[in-house]
Amino acid sequence: MDTRPAEAYAVSAEFYDLLHARSYHRHAQALAGPAAAARIGIVEIGAGTGLVTEVLIDASIVPVHAVEPAATMRSLLLSRLHPPVGRSAADRVTVHACSALDLSLTGQADLAVCLRLVPCLPPEERRALWQAVADLLVPGGLLFLDRPPARLPVRPTRRSLGGVRLGTDTYRGQVTARAEDGLIRCDYAYLVCRQGRILRRAQESFLLRPMTVRALREELAQAGLVLEDELTADVLRVRRGVRRP
């Protein structure tokens, strides 16, 4: 269930492909193999601007459902997919402007992907997401999600998102993570400069919930999902059991 408000990413969407693409491409390439092996359908929950969606479509031969309720991100997603990113993409990809709980795709996928979303959800909504995923996956179907942060940061940490130059302008970003009332507050700051002069500043914040792998494993099991192993160091592989609890 993606309960991010419709106006979420209203600031970050402008900078997303410029400054966040590198990390998404790393995940996307790792998911190309599972996408190629899919034989029923693929559901991407929280598709964003489509950085991963492109790879899922190009690597697969099955229907792809891209779920993105945030209007600003979805507009970029639609622009990326049309003209089609792949030869047969227009016939195989459907964009859903709703949360995962509102999908009517029972048993229509053997692969689900959920990146950059789970830590944003409150516990009750996260548990509802697992039930929704178990419903759309066939027995034995796979879910890939990124590893949630396990603990609160001891002190504020700052990480550069790098910079991109377009003409005379340079776009830069950084994220600062800090503990706040038992959550992790991530402040994304963006800067647009022209020939050394600051043109614009923009900022958007998100709250993340830390969760250990052990707690995640137990929560998934309640929905009939089995945490198996890692696809990469920060992407986890989950399988739907043959029987639901």
DRENKETOR-711099 format. One record per residue (C-alpha): x, y, z. Coordinates in steps of 0.5 Angstrom, whole numbers, plus 500, padded with zeros to 3 digits. Example, Ala and Ser with C-alpha at 12.3 -4.5 7.8 and 13.67 -1.06 7.14 Angstrom:
// DRENKETOR-711099
525491516;527498514;
***
This chain:
// DRENKETOR-711099
500500500;503507498;500512502;505518500;500524499;499525492;503532492;509528495;515529491;513535488;520538490;524532488;521530482;524535478;531533480;530526481;532523474;538528474;541526481;538519483;539515477;545512479;543508485;537506481;540504475;544499479;538496482;535496476;540492472;540487478;533486477;534484469;535477470;529476475;524480470;527476464;525469468;518472469;512468466;506471468;506478470;510484474;508489479;512495481;510498487;512505487;515506480;517513481;519516474;520509471;528508472;527501474;520500470;524501463;529495465;523491467;520492461;526491456;528485460;521481460;516478455;510479460;505484462;508490467;504494472;507500474;504503481;505510482;500514486;504521486;502525481;508529480;512522479;507519475;507524470;515523469;513516469;508516463;513521459;518516459;514510457;511514451;514513446;515506448;521505451;521498448;518495442;512492445;512496451;506500449;502493449;505490455;505496461;499499465;500505469;496505476;495511479;493508486;496505492;498497492;491496496;487498491;490494485;485488483;491484480;490477484;494472482;497476476;504476477;510472479;515478480;514484484;518490486;518495491;524500492;524506496;518505499;517500505;521504510;516510509;510506511;507506518;507499521;500498520;500500513;507496512;503490514;497491509;502492504;505485505;498482505;497486498;503483495;502476497;495477494;497479487;503474487;502466485;505461490;512461489;512468486;518473488;518480491;524484491;525490496;531494498;534493505;530498510;535502515;536497521;537503526;537510528;543514526;547516532;549523529;546527523;550524517;550528510;551525503;552528497;548526491;553529486;552534481;550534473;551540468;546542463;548548459;551553464;547551470;549546475;544541479;547539485;544535491;545532498;541528503;542529511;539524515;538525523;534521528;527525530;522522535;524515533;524516526;529517521;528524518;532525511;532532508;534533501;537539499;537541492;541547489;541550482;547554480;549558474;556560473;558560480;551564482;546560486;539561482;535556486;534552493;529547494;528542499;524536501;524531507;521524508;521520515;523513515;522507520;528503522;527496522;531490523;532484518;529479523;523483525;522484517;522476516;517475522;512480519;513478512;512471515;505473517;503474510;505468508;512471505;519468506;525472506;530468503;537471501;540477498;540479490;545485492;548487498;542492499;536488495;532482499;529477495;522474498;518468496;511467497;509461500;505455497;500456502;497463506;497463513;
***
